[in-house]
Amino acid sequence: MIKLKTKLTMSYLLIGLLCLLMMAFLANILLERFFIQYVMDNQTLKNQELADQVSSYVDNHQAWDLSLVEQAGINALEEGLILKVTDASGLVIWDATTYNSGMCEAMMSNMASTMSQRVPDWEGGMLETVYPINKNGTFNGTVQVGYYGPYYYTDADAAFIETINLALLLASVFAVIMAVFIGAMMAGRISRPIANVVMKTHEISEGNYEARFDKNSNTKEIDELMHAISSLAQRLENQEGLRRRLTSDVAHELRTPLATLQSHMEAMIDGIWDADEKRLGSCHEEILRLSDLVSDLERLAEIEREPKTSDYEPFSINDVVKQQLAQFEPKFLEKQMSIKFEENGQASIRGNKRQIAQVVVNLLSNAFKFSKTASTVDVAITHEGATVRVSVTDHGIGISEEDLPHIFERFYRVDPSRNRSSGGAGIGLTISEAIVKAHGGMLTVSSTVGVGSTFTIILPKLDRI
């Protein structure tokens, strides 16, 4: 479990780090782009403000206040701007490069060097923007503003960028710490139930089908997985029980006829018995029982495989029931029994007519075997929504609550002595249930000891198949 937890923690940590790196990278790119745009917009605004300021130093008679213009130019130099002002005739009124060319060149060189250090792949240079001066519709000259562009980081701008980068770095470090902490918590929360699932799964794979989970986790999906594995273990446990029981039952079913055959054949070989028609007939009867048992098992295996829907065809369930009742009627009369048949309308289904008839035969045969003499067997066809129901009710010995859940299992017989006089091989109802399920229906039973039993075939009607 520790190994699993470590792997999960590392996985969460790597995922978290990758996400943080991607977020930091994208944030840095977006921030730089937005800040560059901000610096460029701010530069344009400063240029416009300088031009507007200088424009106010000329009156309506085109007379310039040269002292104010010069002061504005000197102040602009301190802010990294090179001012040049001309009048309406193009005559230069004031030019920063003339006023102090050395300072202008040193300033541009310093700005270029500074930007090269701050932005290694920087490509910029001296740019100029010219603003015309118009008052009352009269052209009074131009204001030319030179600046280092397309953008330039001042000391304040550089400090701001460094602060933002430091903040991003600290936020990333904090996020990594939180990712490790939360990842460890989540890994522990997930790894413990997953490790428990792995352990229980190994136990189940080794044959311990009684393995179950003690408690639920805090994750819905893992709880569903645990529930599915528990259901699987329960089914495997049931199947294992059925397999062991099937092995025991098959051995029991084969033991009696084989023992009889062995004793008869040994007696005839040793000369104790004569190999007459009676003895050979008894052996033949046991062979037929074995053959019937094998045939039943083969039939059950065939039905439980993927049903051959290509053999299905529409037919009337009423006609099938009536046909089987007519065949059983003489047999019922021998036992002084009667059949009461009721049908509530006609119904057609789609399926294998021979197999459905076999189910009806099995139910009528059981009703005949376990009914009292001179009793009545009730057969009814009813409808409920999209299904048709065929019920066979006998008034016989009934089935106990203890035996009722196992009545459709292979080789299961209510009589613990397994005397064939009280039933066949105990596989008829299993075959019947398999046939009905293959047709998309279900076979149910209700019974009361000493009162009787009711078996009901529930099948979908043709128009819903």
Summary of the structure (lengths in Angstrom):
residues: 465
radius of gyration: 49.6
end to end distance: 50.5
largest distance: 156.0
contacts: 1302
relative contact order: 0.07
helix: 60%
strand: 18%
